Amino acid sequence: MDENTLFAIRNLFYSGNYTQVISETTSSRTRASANQPTAHQLDLFLFRSLIATKNYTRVAQEITESHGLGLQALKAQAVYLDAVQSADAAGRDAALAHLRDLLLVHSPDDHQPEITALEVKVVVGQVLATEGLVEEALTVLLPHNNHLESVAVVVQIYLQMNRLDLARKEVEACKSWAEDAMLAQLMEAWVGLRTGGGDKYQNAYYIYEEIATSSTSPTVKSLIGEAVCNIQMGRFPEAEGILQEALSREPSNTDAIVNQIVLSTLLSKPAEEISALVQQLQSVAPNHSYLQDLDLKSSLFDRAAQRFAVA
């Protein structure tokens, strides 16, 4: 298998075309011509796509002790996400502890220990960031030594910390060695959306539009990116049409649902319609951060209202 095929699979993954990645990485044609390092890369993108499509059980079952540390980290991530989804606090803590342990493991049979360490660090950094342990995540990921996926997680963490200055610095540095990479372009879009301003929003939209047109059909991930850009630019009807398309294809996509809630609020839609969307989100992701934030703000509002209640 040539490098162009692996490059195409990588871009399919970054664009959110997970079903196609699963198909390509499991095809006999692709596997027949892959050497051992390439087969490992195929496995990484296969199991990452399965995680992205919430096939946690399959990942946990198919990755065994005979697989390398990079895949073991993905198995632990799948177990972690499954525990989060099922509100299994003990399982969540155990998976997190196992991921931390993997950072300390070194296999004597590993011929590329530096690459393996980066594979593990990216997964551990993602999970720690999900837990809100951003400082620990950065300690794991830095220095990233120009490893593109590490940079992407670092940028997401800086945005999570509202350190737009540091996120922008990482993206600008990345342009000197990976400007044409799809993941680098996505990072630029993330930062542009947080920076704000007409030009930044428009440039982010062009990035998502280019990614959407790079395949035969735009993925739900790229559609949501376009919708967010349109919302920021005040193009509400365009955003609504795009989100409706995204939800028609993936009714349980939490990013699409949350953005539809935001858009419906901006459009002053009936309260019943917005409430139905919130209930839809609760049914598919009861522990979603949006719902937790909504509960917190509702509680704070109720407490404030009580202070002014008539005795």
N, C-alpha and C positions, 0 to 999 in steps of 0.2 A: 504493500500500500504506500502510495507516495504522500509527501508532506501536504500536497494540495487537498487531499481527502481529509486529513486530520484538521487542516485549517478550516475547511468547510464545516466539519462537525463542531469545531469549537465555536464558530460564528452562529451556527444553528442553536447551540446551547445559550449563548449570550443574548440572542434575539428572543429566546423563550419558546423555540420550536422543539419542545421536549419530546413529543411523540415521534418526530422525525429523527431526533438523535437516538432514541431507543431503537428505532427501526434500523438505522444505519450501523450502529455499533454492535448489533446482534446478527447482522446479515452474514451469511457464509462467505459471500464475495469479499466483504471488507476484512473479515477475520483471516481468510486464507492467505492473504498477502501481507499480514502484519507480523513484524518481528516481536520479540518479547517486550522491549520498552514501549513500542507502539500499542501492543495489546493492553498493556497497563494503562496507557492514556485512554484507550477505548473504554476500559472498565471504569475509569474515573468518571468519564462523561456519561456512561450508561447509568451508574448508580446515583450520580448527582441529578440526573434527569428523573430517575425514579423517585428520589427524595422530593424534587420540585413538584411532582405530580402526586405526592403524598402516598406513594406505595411503600410505606415504611416497613411493613411486614416482609415484603419480598426482599428488600435490601438486607434486613436483619437475618433472613434465612439463607440467602445466597452468598453472603460474605462469610467465609469461615476462617479458622485460625491459620490456615495455610496461606491466606492472602497477606499482602504487605501492609505496612503500617498506615500508608495513605488510605487504603481501603478500610482498614480497621477503624480509622477515624470517622469515615463516612458511615460505617455501621453504628458507631456510638452516637453519631449525630441523628441518625434515623430513630434509634431507640429513644434518644432525648426528645425529639419532636413528637414521637408517638405518645410519650409520657405527658408532654405538655398538652397535647390534644385531648387526652383522656383525663386530664387533671390528676395525674398520678404523681404526687409530690415526691414520694420516696424513689420512684423510678427515675424521675427527673434529676434528683440529687445524685443518684448512683451513676447515671450516664455522664453527668458533668464531672464527677470525680474521676471516672474512667478516662475521659478526654484529657484531663489534667495529667493523669498518669502516663498517657501515651506520649506526652512531650518529653518524658524522661527515658523512654525506651529506645534502644539502639540495636538493630539487628546486625549480627556479624556477617550475614549473607547478603546484605544490601550493598550493591555496587555503586549506588548513587545516593549516599546518605544525606547530602545537602538538599537534593531535590525532594527526597522523602520528608525531610524535616519541614520544608516549606509547605508541602501538601498537608501535613498534620497541623501546622500552625494556622493555615488559612481556615480550616474547619473549626479548630478550637477558638480562634479569634471571632468567628461568626457567632458561635454559641455563647461565648462570654458577652459579646455585645448585645445579643438577644436578652441575656440575663440582666443587662444594665451595668455590667462590670467592665466599663469602658477603659478604665485605667489599666486593669489587668490584661485586657485584650490588646491594648497598645504595647504593653511590655512584651507580650508574646510575639506580636507582629513586627516590631521595630528592633533593629533596622531591617528593612525589607529587601535591600540589595537589588533594587530594580526588578523585583518579581511582580509582574503585572497584577495578578490576582490578589496578592498581599496589599498592593497599593489601593486596589478597589475597596477592600474591606476597611483599610485605614481611612480612606476618604469618607466612606459611609459612617464610620465612627465619629470623625470630626464633625460631620454634618449633624449627627445625633447629639453631639456636645455643643452645638451652635458655635463651633470654631470654624466659621466660614473662611477665615484668613488662612488657617492651616490646610484646609481642604483645597483651597484655590492654589496654594503653594505646591501641594503634591501634584495636582493636575498640570500645572505649568511645567514642573520639572519632568513629568512623564512625557510631555510633548517632544522632548529632545531625543527620546529613544523609542517611543511607541505611538507616535501621533496618528498613524493610519490604522492602528488596531481598533476593532469595534469596541472593545471594553474601554479603551482610552476615550473614545468618542462618547460613550455612555457616561463616563465620569464627568466629562465636560458638560453634558446635558444636566446631570444632577446638580452640579455646582451652579450652572447658569440659572436653573429654576430657583435655587435658594438666593442667588445674588439679586435677581429681579431686574426689572427694566425691560423696555420693549425689545431691544436688540437681543438681550440674553434669552428672553422667552422665545423669540422668533428663531434664534439659532438652535435652541434646544428642540424646538418643533421640527426644524429641518433635519436634525440628527435622527429623531424618531421616525420621521417620514422616510428618510433614506433607508433606515433599517427595515421598515415595513415593506418597502418596494424591492428589497434585495432578495425576497423569496416570492414564490408564486402566490402566496396569500399572507397578509399581515398577521402576526401572532397577537394573541390577547395582550401580551406584555407590551408590545409596541403600540397597540391601540390605546392602552391606558396611558402610556407616555404622551401620545399625541393629545389625548383628552385633557390631561393635566396642563399641558402647555396652552391649550385653548382656553381653559378655565382662567389661567393666569392672565391671558391676553383679553379676557372679557368676551370671548367668543362662545357664549353659553349654548346657543342652538347647535353649533358644530360639535361642541363637547358632548352634548346630550345624545346626538345621533351616534357618535363613536362609542360612548359608554353603553348605549343600548345594544349595539352590535357586539361589544365585548361580553355583555351579560347574556346575550342570546346564545353565545358560544360556550361560555363558562358561567352558568348561573351562580355557582358557589365561589367564584373568585373574590376573595375578600378585598383586594385593592380596588376592583371595579365597584363593589358595593359601597365601600367607604367614600370613594370619589363621587358616586351617584348621590349619596346622602349629602355631601357637601354642596354639590351642584343643585340639588333639589331645594336646599335651604337658601342658596343664593337666588334661585328663581321664585322663591316664596310659594313653593308648592304646598298643597294642603297638608296639615299636620298629620292626617291619617296616612297619607302616602309616605311621608318621611318615617313615621312610626313603623310602617310595614317593612321598610328597608332596614331599620334598626333591628327589628325582629328577625328578619332574614339573616342578618349578620350574626345575631345571637345563636341562631340555629346551626350555623356552619362553623362558627369560631367563637364560642362563648367567652374565651379568655383573651380575645383580641384587644390590643392596646387602646384602640379607639373606644371600645366599650368601657374599659377600665377608666380611661380619662373622662368619659361621659358620666360614669357613676360618681367619680370624685367631684366633678364640677356640680352635679346635681345635689350631692350631699352638702357641699359648701354653700350652694344657693339656699337650700332648705334651712341650714343653720343661720344664715344671714337673715332670712325672712322671719325666723322666729324672734329675732331681736326686735323686730318692728311690729310684731303681732299685737293686736288689740286685746287687752286682758279682759 
